[in-house]
Amino acid sequence: MPCTTELKKSLTSAGATLLARARDAEVVRPDLAAADLVPLMCGIAHAVSVRGSVPADRVDTVHRYLAALLEGLRTTPPSA
């Protein structure tokens, strides 16, 4: 699993960089940790695999779940 380990490190590093930029812009919740990102993404991937029975359903489901996750990470809703 060395490839998986390296990919996870790369994903974690990229996520930490993006999270730091979002924090600097004050558009993301301050209580979110970089270590939270991979489990959140994995949770969405798992939920989509359980929920979507055909590929077209999975695409719609992942978009919906990802939008809900991103809205929850914002400091304020976009409509505010």
PDB file with SEQRES, HELIX, SHEET and CRYST1 records, atoms N, CA, C and O in Angstrom:
SEQRES   1 A   80  MET PRO CYS THR THR GLU LEU LYS LYS SER LEU THR SER          
SEQRES   2 A   80  ALA GLY ALA THR LEU LEU ALA ARG ALA ARG ASP ALA GLU          
SEQRES   3 A   80  VAL VAL ARG PRO ASP LEU ALA ALA ALA ASP LEU VAL PRO          
SEQRES   4 A   80  LEU MET CYS GLY ILE ALA HIS ALA VAL SER VAL ARG GLY          
SEQRES   5 A   80  SER VAL PRO ALA ASP ARG VAL ASP THR VAL HIS ARG TYR          
SEQRES   6 A   80  LEU ALA ALA LEU LEU GLU GLY LEU ARG THR THR PRO PRO          
SEQRES   7 A   80  SER ALA                                                      
HELIX    1 AA1 PRO A    2  ASP A   24  1                                  23    
HELIX    2 AA2 ALA A   34  ARG A   51  1                                  18    
HELIX    3 AA3 PRO A   55  LEU A   73  1                                  19    
CRYST1    1.000    1.000    1.000  90.00  90.00  90.00 P 1           1          
ATOM      1  N   MET A   1       0.780  -1.206   0.000  1.00  0.00           N  
ATOM      2  CA  MET A   1       0.000   0.000   0.000  1.00  0.00           C  
ATOM      3  C   MET A   1       0.831   1.285   0.000  1.00  0.00           C  
ATOM      4  O   MET A   1       0.303   2.342   0.346  1.00  0.00           O  
ATOM      5  N   PRO A   2       2.109   1.232  -0.374  1.00  0.00           N  
ATOM      6  CA  PRO A   2       2.900   2.459  -0.383  1.00  0.00           C  
ATOM      7  C   PRO A   2       2.308   3.535  -1.289  1.00  0.00           C  
ATOM      8  O   PRO A   2       2.368   4.720  -0.961  1.00  0.00           O  
ATOM      9  N   CYS A   3       1.745   3.140  -2.410  1.00  0.00           N  
ATOM     10  CA  CYS A   3       1.143   4.117  -3.317  1.00  0.00           C  
ATOM     11  C   CYS A   3      -0.025   4.822  -2.635  1.00  0.00           C  
ATOM     12  O   CYS A   3      -0.161   6.041  -2.736  1.00  0.00           O  
ATOM     13  N   THR A   4      -0.860   4.063  -1.946  1.00  0.00           N  
ATOM     14  CA  THR A   4      -1.999   4.631  -1.237  1.00  0.00           C  
ATOM     15  C   THR A   4      -1.527   5.590  -0.150  1.00  0.00           C  
ATOM     16  O   THR A   4      -2.115   6.654   0.041  1.00  0.00           O  
ATOM     17  N   THR A   5      -0.475   5.218   0.557  1.00  0.00           N  
ATOM     18  CA  THR A   5       0.065   6.070   1.615  1.00  0.00           C  
ATOM     19  C   THR A   5       0.563   7.388   1.037  1.00  0.00           C  
ATOM     20  O   THR A   5       0.303   8.450   1.602  1.00  0.00           O  
ATOM     21  N   GLU A   6       1.268   7.329  -0.070  1.00  0.00           N  
ATOM     22  CA  GLU A   6       1.778   8.551  -0.705  1.00  0.00           C  
ATOM     23  C   GLU A   6       0.638   9.423  -1.226  1.00  0.00           C  
ATOM     24  O   GLU A   6       0.678  10.646  -1.092  1.00  0.00           O  
ATOM     25  N   LEU A   7      -0.369   8.803  -1.814  1.00  0.00           N  
ATOM     26  CA  LEU A   7      -1.522   9.565  -2.297  1.00  0.00           C  
ATOM     27  C   LEU A   7      -2.246  10.247  -1.148  1.00  0.00           C  
ATOM     28  O   LEU A   7      -2.662  11.399  -1.271  1.00  0.00           O  
ATOM     29  N   LYS A   8      -2.400   9.543  -0.029  1.00  0.00           N  
ATOM     30  CA  LYS A   8      -3.066  10.130   1.136  1.00  0.00           C  
ATOM     31  C   LYS A   8      -2.265  11.317   1.663  1.00  0.00           C  
ATOM     32  O   LYS A   8      -2.841  12.343   2.022  1.00  0.00           O  
ATOM     33  N   LYS A   9      -0.942  11.183   1.710  1.00  0.00           N  
ATOM     34  CA  LYS A   9      -0.092  12.292   2.160  1.00  0.00           C  
ATOM     35  C   LYS A   9      -0.245  13.493   1.230  1.00  0.00           C  
ATOM     36  O   LYS A   9      -0.349  14.632   1.683  1.00  0.00           O  
ATOM     37  N   SER A  10      -0.257  13.226  -0.064  1.00  0.00           N  
ATOM     38  CA  SER A  10      -0.397  14.297  -1.050  1.00  0.00           C  
ATOM     39  C   SER A  10      -1.749  14.993  -0.912  1.00  0.00           C  
ATOM     40  O   SER A  10      -1.827  16.221  -0.949  1.00  0.00           O  
ATOM     41  N   LEU A  11      -2.795  14.216  -0.756  1.00  0.00           N  
ATOM     42  CA  LEU A  11      -4.138  14.764  -0.593  1.00  0.00           C  
ATOM     43  C   LEU A  11      -4.235  15.580   0.696  1.00  0.00           C  
ATOM     44  O   LEU A  11      -4.828  16.658   0.709  1.00  0.00           O  
ATOM     45  N   THR A  12      -3.654  15.068   1.770  1.00  0.00           N  
ATOM     46  CA  THR A  12      -3.668  15.775   3.046  1.00  0.00           C  
ATOM     47  C   THR A  12      -2.914  17.096   2.939  1.00  0.00           C  
ATOM     48  O   THR A  12      -3.366  18.118   3.456  1.00  0.00           O  
ATOM     49  N   SER A  13      -1.774  17.074   2.275  1.00  0.00           N  
ATOM     50  CA  SER A  13      -0.976  18.288   2.100  1.00  0.00           C  
ATOM     51  C   SER A  13      -1.720  19.335   1.274  1.00  0.00           C  
ATOM     52  O   SER A  13      -1.752  20.510   1.638  1.00  0.00           O  
ATOM     53  N   ALA A  14      -2.313  18.909   0.168  1.00  0.00           N  
ATOM     54  CA  ALA A  14      -3.068  19.834  -0.682  1.00  0.00           C  
ATOM     55  C   ALA A  14      -4.267  20.396   0.081  1.00  0.00           C  
ATOM     56  O   ALA A  14      -4.573  21.584  -0.015  1.00  0.00           O  
ATOM     57  N   GLY A  15      -4.934  19.537   0.832  1.00  0.00           N  
ATOM     58  CA  GLY A  15      -6.083  19.983   1.624  1.00  0.00           C  
ATOM     59  C   GLY A  15      -5.676  21.004   2.675  1.00  0.00           C  
ATOM     60  O   GLY A  15      -6.383  21.990   2.888  1.00  0.00           O  
ATOM     61  N   ALA A  16      -4.552  20.780   3.331  1.00  0.00           N  
ATOM     62  CA  ALA A  16      -4.066  21.718   4.350  1.00  0.00           C  
ATOM     63  C   ALA A  16      -3.747  23.075   3.725  1.00  0.00           C  
ATOM     64  O   ALA A  16      -4.040  24.119   4.307  1.00  0.00           O  
ATOM     65  N   THR A  17      -3.147  23.050   2.542  1.00  0.00           N  
ATOM     66  CA  THR A  17      -2.838  24.302   1.843  1.00  0.00           C  
ATOM     67  C   THR A  17      -4.108  25.060   1.486  1.00  0.00           C  
ATOM     68  O   THR A  17      -4.208  26.265   1.718  1.00  0.00           O  
ATOM     69  N   LEU A  18      -5.073  24.349   0.923  1.00  0.00           N  
ATOM     70  CA  LEU A  18      -6.349  24.985   0.555  1.00  0.00           C  
ATOM     71  C   LEU A  18      -7.089  25.500   1.783  1.00  0.00           C  
ATOM     72  O   LEU A  18      -7.672  26.584   1.754  1.00  0.00           O  
ATOM     73  N   LEU A  19      -7.064  24.725   2.857  1.00  0.00           N  
ATOM     74  CA  LEU A  19      -7.735  25.145   4.082  1.00  0.00           C  
ATOM     75  C   LEU A  19      -7.082  26.405   4.649  1.00  0.00           C  
ATOM     76  O   LEU A  19      -7.781  27.313   5.100  1.00  0.00           O  
ATOM     77  N   ALA A  20      -5.767  26.468   4.630  1.00  0.00           N  
ATOM     78  CA  ALA A  20      -5.064  27.658   5.117  1.00  0.00           C  
ATOM     79  C   ALA A  20      -5.453  28.890   4.293  1.00  0.00           C  
ATOM     80  O   ALA A  20      -5.670  29.967   4.848  1.00  0.00           O  
ATOM     81  N   ARG A  21      -5.539  28.730   2.984  1.00  0.00           N  
ATOM     82  CA  ARG A  21      -5.948  29.847   2.125  1.00  0.00           C  
ATOM     83  C   ARG A  21      -7.383  30.268   2.415  1.00  0.00           C  
ATOM     84  O   ARG A  21      -7.691  31.460   2.443  1.00  0.00           O  
ATOM     85  N   ALA A  22      -8.255  29.297   2.629  1.00  0.00           N  
ATOM     86  CA  ALA A  22      -9.648  29.612   2.946  1.00  0.00           C  
ATOM     87  C   ALA A  22      -9.756  30.317   4.298  1.00  0.00           C  
ATOM     88  O   ALA A  22     -10.560  31.234   4.466  1.00  0.00           O  
ATOM     89  N   ARG A  23      -8.945  29.884   5.252  1.00  0.00           N  
ATOM     90  CA  ARG A  23      -8.928  30.559   6.566  1.00  0.00           C  
ATOM     91  C   ARG A  23      -8.450  31.999   6.428  1.00  0.00           C  
ATOM     92  O   ARG A  23      -9.033  32.915   7.008  1.00  0.00           O  
ATOM     93  N   ASP A  24      -7.380  32.191   5.651  1.00  0.00           N  
ATOM     94  CA  ASP A  24      -6.861  33.540   5.425  1.00  0.00           C  
ATOM     95  C   ASP A  24      -7.917  34.448   4.804  1.00  0.00           C  
ATOM     96  O   ASP A  24      -7.971  35.642   5.101  1.00  0.00           O  
ATOM     97  N   ALA A  25      -8.755  33.879   3.941  1.00  0.00           N  
ATOM     98  CA  ALA A  25      -9.826  34.642   3.294  1.00  0.00           C  
ATOM     99  C   ALA A  25     -11.067  34.736   4.180  1.00  0.00           C  
ATOM    100  O   ALA A  25     -12.042  35.396   3.821  1.00  0.00           O  
ATOM    101  N   GLU A  26     -11.027  34.075   5.334  1.00  0.00           N  
ATOM    102  CA  GLU A  26     -12.136  34.066   6.304  1.00  0.00           C  
ATOM    103  C   GLU A  26     -13.449  33.570   5.700  1.00  0.00           C  
ATOM    104  O   GLU A  26     -14.519  34.114   5.974  1.00  0.00           O  
ATOM    105  N   VAL A  27     -13.347  32.524   4.871  1.00  0.00           N  
ATOM    106  CA  VAL A  27     -14.549  31.959   4.260  1.00  0.00           C  
ATOM    107  C   VAL A  27     -14.857  30.548   4.748  1.00  0.00           C  
ATOM    108  O   VAL A  27     -15.810  29.922   4.283  1.00  0.00           O  
ATOM    109  N   VAL A  28     -14.049  30.042   5.691  1.00  0.00           N  
ATOM    110  CA  VAL A  28     -14.257  28.693   6.196  1.00  0.00           C  
ATOM    111  C   VAL A  28     -14.300  28.737   7.719  1.00  0.00           C  
ATOM    112  O   VAL A  28     -13.664  29.580   8.352  1.00  0.00           O  
ATOM    113  N   ARG A  29     -15.051  27.828   8.280  1.00  0.00           N  
ATOM    114  CA  ARG A  29     -15.177  27.753   9.735  1.00  0.00           C  
ATOM    115  C   ARG A  29     -13.814  27.621  10.395  1.00  0.00           C  
ATOM    116  O   ARG A  29     -12.968  26.861   9.923  1.00  0.00           O  
ATOM    117  N   PRO A  30     -13.591  28.348  11.475  1.00  0.00           N  
ATOM    118  CA  PRO A  30     -12.286  28.290  12.130  1.00  0.00           C  
ATOM    119  C   PRO A  30     -12.037  26.988  12.894  1.00  0.00           C  
ATOM    120  O   PRO A  30     -10.890  26.674  13.211  1.00  0.00           O  
ATOM    121  N   ASP A  31     -13.086  26.234  13.190  1.00  0.00           N  
ATOM    122  CA  ASP A  31     -12.910  25.002  13.963  1.00  0.00           C  
ATOM    123  C   ASP A  31     -12.576  23.789  13.106  1.00  0.00           C  
ATOM    124  O   ASP A  31     -12.381  22.698  13.643  1.00  0.00           O  
ATOM    125  N   LEU A  32     -12.505  23.949  11.808  1.00  0.00           N  
ATOM    126  CA  LEU A  32     -12.185  22.843  10.908  1.00  0.00           C  
ATOM    127  C   LEU A  32     -10.677  22.617  10.885  1.00  0.00           C  
ATOM    128  O   LEU A  32      -9.908  23.558  10.692  1.00  0.00           O  
ATOM    129  N   ALA A  33     -10.262  21.384  11.079  1.00  0.00           N  
ATOM    130  CA  ALA A  33      -8.838  21.036  11.046  1.00  0.00           C  
ATOM    131  C   ALA A  33      -8.501  20.367   9.719  1.00  0.00           C  
ATOM    132  O   ALA A  33      -9.349  19.720   9.104  1.00  0.00           O  
ATOM    133  N   ALA A  34      -7.270  20.526   9.292  1.00  0.00           N  
ATOM    134  CA  ALA A  34      -6.834  19.893   8.049  1.00  0.00           C  
ATOM    135  C   ALA A  34      -7.025  18.381   8.109  1.00  0.00           C  
ATOM    136  O   ALA A  34      -7.337  17.751   7.098  1.00  0.00           O  
ATOM    137  N   ALA A  35      -6.839  17.801   9.287  1.00  0.00           N  
ATOM    138  CA  ALA A  35      -7.015  16.350   9.453  1.00  0.00           C  
ATOM    139  C   ALA A  35      -8.461  15.915   9.257  1.00  0.00           C  
ATOM    140  O   ALA A  35      -8.723  14.724   9.092  1.00  0.00           O  
ATOM    141  N   ASP A  36      -9.403  16.850   9.270  1.00  0.00           N  
ATOM    142  CA  ASP A  36     -10.821  16.525   9.066  1.00  0.00           C  
ATOM    143  C   ASP A  36     -11.164  16.314   7.597  1.00  0.00           C  
ATOM    144  O   ASP A  36     -12.159  15.660   7.284  1.00  0.00           O  
ATOM    145  N   LEU A  37     -10.366  16.851   6.707  1.00  0.00           N  
ATOM    146  CA  LEU A  37     -10.741  16.870   5.285  1.00  0.00           C  
ATOM    147  C   LEU A  37     -10.801  15.494   4.639  1.00  0.00           C  
ATOM    148  O   LEU A  37     -11.781  15.181   3.964  1.00  0.00           O  
ATOM    149  N   VAL A  38      -9.790  14.673   4.825  1.00  0.00           N  
ATOM    150  CA  VAL A  38      -9.778  13.351   4.194  1.00  0.00           C  
ATOM    151  C   VAL A  38     -10.935  12.491   4.707  1.00  0.00           C  
ATOM    152  O   VAL A  38     -11.623  11.875   3.892  1.00  0.00           O  
ATOM    153  N   PRO A  39     -11.182  12.418   6.024  1.00  0.00           N  
ATOM    154  CA  PRO A  39     -12.335  11.632   6.474  1.00  0.00           C  
ATOM    155  C   PRO A  39     -13.670  12.161   5.938  1.00  0.00           C  
ATOM    156  O   PRO A  39     -14.565  11.375   5.628  1.00  0.00           O  
ATOM    157  N   LEU A  40     -13.806  13.476   5.829  1.00  0.00           N  
ATOM    158  CA  LEU A  40     -15.044  14.019   5.265  1.00  0.00           C  
ATOM    159  C   LEU A  40     -15.216  13.600   3.811  1.00  0.00           C  
ATOM    160  O   LEU A  40     -16.310  13.210   3.401  1.00  0.00           O  
ATOM    161  N   MET A  41     -14.145  13.678   3.031  1.00  0.00           N  
ATOM    162  CA  MET A  41     -14.222  13.270   1.625  1.00  0.00           C  
ATOM    163  C   MET A  41     -14.480  11.771   1.495  1.00  0.00           C  
ATOM    164  O   MET A  41     -15.251  11.333   0.641  1.00  0.00           O  
ATOM    165  N   CYS A  42     -13.825  10.995   2.353  1.00  0.00           N  
ATOM    166  CA  CYS A  42     -14.048   9.542   2.328  1.00  0.00           C  
ATOM    167  C   CYS A  42     -15.484   9.204   2.709  1.00  0.00           C  
ATOM    168  O   CYS A  42     -16.086   8.280   2.162  1.00  0.00           O  
ATOM    169  N   GLY A  43     -16.021   9.966   3.654  1.00  0.00           N  
ATOM    170  CA  GLY A  43     -17.414   9.760   4.052  1.00  0.00           C  
ATOM    171  C   GLY A  43     -18.368  10.003   2.900  1.00  0.00           C  
ATOM    172  O   GLY A  43     -19.319   9.246   2.704  1.00  0.00           O  
ATOM    173  N   ILE A  44     -18.119  11.050   2.141  1.00  0.00           N  
ATOM    174  CA  ILE A  44     -18.959  11.335   0.974  1.00  0.00           C  
ATOM    175  C   ILE A  44     -18.807  10.220  -0.054  1.00  0.00           C  
ATOM    176  O   ILE A  44     -19.799   9.752  -0.613  1.00  0.00           O  
ATOM    177  N   ALA A  45     -17.572   9.792  -0.307  1.00  0.00           N  
ATOM    178  CA  ALA A  45     -17.347   8.717  -1.287  1.00  0.00           C  
ATOM    179  C   ALA A  45     -18.084   7.446  -0.875  1.00  0.00           C  
ATOM    180  O   ALA A  45     -18.691   6.775  -1.709  1.00  0.00           O  
ATOM    181  N   HIS A  46     -18.028   7.122   0.405  1.00  0.00           N  
ATOM    182  CA  HIS A  46     -18.722   5.925   0.882  1.00  0.00           C  
ATOM    183  C   HIS A  46     -20.233   6.095   0.764  1.00  0.00           C  
ATOM    184  O   HIS A  46     -20.921   5.190   0.293  1.00  0.00           O  
ATOM    185  N   ALA A  47     -20.747   7.229   1.181  1.00  0.00           N  
ATOM    186  CA  ALA A  47     -22.190   7.466   1.112  1.00  0.00           C  
ATOM    187  C   ALA A  47     -22.697   7.386  -0.320  1.00  0.00           C  
ATOM    188  O   ALA A  47     -23.776   6.851  -0.574  1.00  0.00           O  
ATOM    189  N   VAL A  48     -21.921   7.913  -1.247  1.00  0.00           N  
ATOM    190  CA  VAL A  48     -22.323   7.868  -2.658  1.00  0.00           C  
ATOM    191  C   VAL A  48     -22.303   6.437  -3.173  1.00  0.00           C  
ATOM    192  O   VAL A  48     -23.184   6.041  -3.935  1.00  0.00           O  
ATOM    193  N   SER A  49     -21.308   5.660  -2.766  1.00  0.00           N  
ATOM    194  CA  SER A  49     -21.242   4.276  -3.235  1.00  0.00           C  
ATOM    195  C   SER A  49     -22.403   3.454  -2.697  1.00  0.00           C  
ATOM    196  O   SER A  49     -22.871   2.533  -3.366  1.00  0.00           O  
ATOM    197  N   VAL A  50     -22.864   3.770  -1.515  1.00  0.00           N  
ATOM    198  CA  VAL A  50     -24.003   3.063  -0.925  1.00  0.00           C  
ATOM    199  C   VAL A  50     -25.308   3.550  -1.544  1.00  0.00           C  
ATOM    200  O   VAL A  50     -26.211   2.750  -1.790  1.00  0.00           O  
ATOM    201  N   ARG A  51     -25.417   4.839  -1.796  1.00  0.00           N  
ATOM    202  CA  ARG A  51     -26.668   5.460  -2.239  1.00  0.00           C  
ATOM    203  C   ARG A  51     -26.913   5.326  -3.737  1.00  0.00           C  
ATOM    204  O   ARG A  51     -28.035   5.042  -4.157  1.00  0.00           O  
ATOM    205  N   GLY A  52     -25.877   5.526  -4.545  1.00  0.00           N  
ATOM    206  CA  GLY A  52     -26.061   5.547  -5.997  1.00  0.00           C  
ATOM    207  C   GLY A  52     -25.948   4.163  -6.600  1.00  0.00           C  
ATOM    208  O   GLY A  52     -24.899   3.526  -6.508  1.00  0.00           O  
ATOM    209  N   SER A  53     -27.009   3.698  -7.209  1.00  0.00           N  
ATOM    210  CA  SER A  53     -26.986   2.353  -7.778  1.00  0.00           C  
ATOM    211  C   SER A  53     -26.448   2.333  -9.211  1.00  0.00           C  
ATOM    212  O   SER A  53     -25.867   1.339  -9.643  1.00  0.00           O  
ATOM    213  N   VAL A  54     -26.641   3.418  -9.936  1.00  0.00           N  
ATOM    214  CA  VAL A  54     -26.125   3.507 -11.307  1.00  0.00           C  
ATOM    215  C   VAL A  54     -25.249   4.756 -11.407  1.00  0.00           C  
ATOM    216  O   VAL A  54     -25.433   5.700 -10.638  1.00  0.00           O  
ATOM    217  N   PRO A  55     -24.303   4.773 -12.343  1.00  0.00           N  
ATOM    218  CA  PRO A  55     -23.368   5.906 -12.429  1.00  0.00           C  
ATOM    219  C   PRO A  55     -24.041   7.280 -12.495  1.00  0.00           C  
ATOM    220  O   PRO A  55     -23.572   8.219 -11.851  1.00  0.00           O  
ATOM    221  N   ALA A  56     -25.115   7.417 -13.249  1.00  0.00           N  
ATOM    222  CA  ALA A  56     -25.787   8.719 -13.345  1.00  0.00           C  
ATOM    223  C   ALA A  56     -26.316   9.162 -11.982  1.00  0.00           C  
ATOM    224  O   ALA A  56     -26.243  10.343 -11.642  1.00  0.00           O  
ATOM    225  N   ASP A  57     -26.849   8.222 -11.201  1.00  0.00           N  
ATOM    226  CA  ASP A  57     -27.323   8.553  -9.851  1.00  0.00           C  
ATOM    227  C   ASP A  57     -26.161   8.975  -8.964  1.00  0.00           C  
ATOM    228  O   ASP A  57     -26.300   9.881  -8.142  1.00  0.00           O  
ATOM    229  N   ARG A  58     -25.031   8.328  -9.125  1.00  0.00           N  
ATOM    230  CA  ARG A  58     -23.867   8.644  -8.294  1.00  0.00           C  
ATOM    231  C   ARG A  58     -23.377  10.060  -8.550  1.00  0.00           C  
ATOM    232  O   ARG A  58     -22.996  10.758  -7.610  1.00  0.00           O  
ATOM    233  N   VAL A  59     -23.382  10.493  -9.797  1.00  0.00           N  
ATOM    234  CA  VAL A  59     -22.927  11.849 -10.127  1.00  0.00           C  
ATOM    235  C   VAL A  59     -23.838  12.876  -9.470  1.00  0.00           C  
ATOM    236  O   VAL A  59     -23.357  13.826  -8.854  1.00  0.00           O  
ATOM    237  N   ASP A  60     -25.137  12.696  -9.595  1.00  0.00           N  
ATOM    238  CA  ASP A  60     -26.083  13.621  -8.961  1.00  0.00           C  
ATOM    239  C   ASP A  60     -25.933  13.605  -7.443  1.00  0.00           C  
ATOM    240  O   ASP A  60     -25.962  14.652  -6.798  1.00  0.00           O  
ATOM    241  N   THR A  61     -25.773  12.412  -6.881  1.00  0.00           N  
ATOM    242  CA  THR A  61     -25.647  12.281  -5.436  1.00  0.00           C  
ATOM    243  C   THR A  61     -24.370  12.933  -4.926  1.00  0.00           C  
ATOM    244  O   THR A  61     -24.402  13.644  -3.921  1.00  0.00           O  
ATOM    245  N   VAL A  62     -23.245  12.706  -5.600  1.00  0.00           N  
ATOM    246  CA  VAL A  62     -21.992  13.306  -5.143  1.00  0.00           C  
ATOM    247  C   VAL A  62     -22.056  14.827  -5.217  1.00  0.00           C  
ATOM    248  O   VAL A  62     -21.538  15.501  -4.328  1.00  0.00           O  
ATOM    249  N   HIS A  63     -22.671  15.377  -6.242  1.00  0.00           N  
ATOM    250  CA  HIS A  63     -22.805  16.830  -6.333  1.00  0.00           C  
ATOM    251  C   HIS A  63     -23.649  17.372  -5.184  1.00  0.00           C  
ATOM    252  O   HIS A  63     -23.307  18.391  -4.585  1.00  0.00           O  
ATOM    253  N   ARG A  64     -24.726  16.704  -4.884  1.00  0.00           N  
ATOM    254  CA  ARG A  64     -25.613  17.136  -3.795  1.00  0.00           C  
ATOM    255  C   ARG A  64     -24.904  17.044  -2.442  1.00  0.00           C  
ATOM    256  O   ARG A  64     -24.955  17.984  -1.650  1.00  0.00           O  
ATOM    257  N   TYR A  65     -24.246  15.915  -2.179  1.00  0.00           N  
ATOM    258  CA  TYR A  65     -23.549  15.728  -0.900  1.00  0.00           C  
ATOM    259  C   TYR A  65     -22.383  16.705  -0.753  1.00  0.00           C  
ATOM    260  O   TYR A  65     -22.168  17.266   0.321  1.00  0.00           O  
ATOM    261  N   LEU A  66     -21.631  16.904  -1.837  1.00  0.00           N  
ATOM    262  CA  LEU A  66     -20.499  17.818  -1.776  1.00  0.00           C  
ATOM    263  C   LEU A  66     -20.971  19.254  -1.550  1.00  0.00           C  
ATOM    264  O   LEU A  66     -20.349  19.996  -0.789  1.00  0.00           O  
ATOM    265  N   ALA A  67     -22.053  19.649  -2.197  1.00  0.00           N  
ATOM    266  CA  ALA A  67     -22.607  20.994  -1.978  1.00  0.00           C  
ATOM    267  C   ALA A  67     -23.027  21.172  -0.519  1.00  0.00           C  
ATOM    268  O   ALA A  67     -22.778  22.220   0.077  1.00  0.00           O  
ATOM    269  N   ALA A  68     -23.658  20.156   0.051  1.00  0.00           N  
ATOM    270  CA  ALA A  68     -24.068  20.234   1.459  1.00  0.00           C  
ATOM    271  C   ALA A  68     -22.846  20.346   2.375  1.00  0.00           C  
ATOM    272  O   ALA A  68     -22.855  21.122   3.330  1.00  0.00           O  
ATOM    273  N   LEU A  69     -21.802  19.576   2.084  1.00  0.00           N  
ATOM    274  CA  LEU A  69     -20.581  19.643   2.889  1.00  0.00           C  
ATOM    275  C   LEU A  69     -19.942  21.026   2.782  1.00  0.00           C  
ATOM    276  O   LEU A  69     -19.580  21.619   3.798  1.00  0.00           O  
ATOM    277  N   LEU A  70     -19.802  21.539   1.572  1.00  0.00           N  
ATOM    278  CA  LEU A  70     -19.166  22.840   1.389  1.00  0.00           C  
ATOM    279  C   LEU A  70     -19.956  23.959   2.048  1.00  0.00           C  
ATOM    280  O   LEU A  70     -19.366  24.878   2.617  1.00  0.00           O  
ATOM    281  N   GLU A  71     -21.274  23.896   1.980  1.00  0.00           N  
ATOM    282  CA  GLU A  71     -22.099  24.903   2.658  1.00  0.00           C  
ATOM    283  C   GLU A  71     -21.864  24.871   4.163  1.00  0.00           C  
ATOM    284  O   GLU A  71     -21.838  25.912   4.820  1.00  0.00           O  
ATOM    285  N   GLY A  72     -21.694  23.661   4.702  1.00  0.00           N  
ATOM    286  CA  GLY A  72     -21.463  23.515   6.128  1.00  0.00           C  
ATOM    287  C   GLY A  72     -20.101  24.000   6.583  1.00  0.00           C  
ATOM    288  O   GLY A  72     -19.905  24.262   7.770  1.00  0.00           O  
ATOM    289  N   LEU A  73     -19.159  24.124   5.667  1.00  0.00           N  
ATOM    290  CA  LEU A  73     -17.817  24.578   6.018  1.00  0.00           C  
ATOM    291  C   LEU A  73     -17.685  26.106   5.991  1.00  0.00           C  
ATOM    292  O   LEU A  73     -16.729  26.660   6.535  1.00  0.00           O  
ATOM    293  N   ARG A  74     -18.631  26.767   5.368  1.00  0.00           N  
ATOM    294  CA  ARG A  74     -18.556  28.227   5.234  1.00  0.00           C  
ATOM    295  C   ARG A  74     -18.759  28.915   6.592  1.00  0.00           C  
ATOM    296  O   ARG A  74     -19.443  28.405   7.480  1.00  0.00           O  
ATOM    297  N   THR A  75     -18.140  30.088   6.711  1.00  0.00           N  
ATOM    298  CA  THR A  75     -18.344  30.885   7.919  1.00  0.00           C  
ATOM    299  C   THR A  75     -19.732  31.513   7.911  1.00  0.00           C  
ATOM    300  O   THR A  75     -20.368  31.630   8.959  1.00  0.00           O  
ATOM    301  N   THR A  76     -20.200  31.913   6.744  1.00  0.00           N  
ATOM    302  CA  THR A  76     -21.554  32.452   6.598  1.00  0.00           C  
ATOM    303  C   THR A  76     -22.145  31.916   5.315  1.00  0.00           C  
ATOM    304  O   THR A  76     -21.424  31.704   4.340  1.00  0.00           O  
ATOM    305  N   PRO A  77     -23.446  31.693   5.300  1.00  0.00           N  
ATOM    306  CA  PRO A  77     -24.063  31.208   4.052  1.00  0.00           C  
ATOM    307  C   PRO A  77     -23.904  32.235   2.936  1.00  0.00           C  
ATOM    308  O   PRO A  77     -23.875  33.436   3.207  1.00  0.00           O  
ATOM    309  N   PRO A  78     -23.800  31.786   1.687  1.00  0.00           N  
ATOM    310  CA  PRO A  78     -23.612  32.709   0.572  1.00  0.00           C  
ATOM    311  C   PRO A  78     -24.767  33.690   0.432  1.00  0.00           C  
ATOM    312  O   PRO A  78     -24.573  34.784  -0.098  1.00  0.00           O  
ATOM    313  N   SER A  79     -25.961  33.335   0.890  1.00  0.00           N  
ATOM    314  CA  SER A  79     -27.109  34.239   0.753  1.00  0.00           C  
ATOM    315  C   SER A  79     -27.103  35.326   1.813  1.00  0.00           C  
ATOM    316  O   SER A  79     -27.879  36.277   1.717  1.00  0.00           O  
ATOM    317  N   ALA A  80     -26.249  35.210   2.820  1.00  0.00           N  
ATOM    318  CA  ALA A  80     -26.227  36.213   3.903  1.00  0.00           C  
ATOM    319  C   ALA A  80     -25.480  37.462   3.497  1.00  0.00           C  
ATOM    320  O   ALA A  80     -25.368  38.400   4.287  1.00  0.00           O  
TER     321      ALA A  80                                                      
END                                                                             
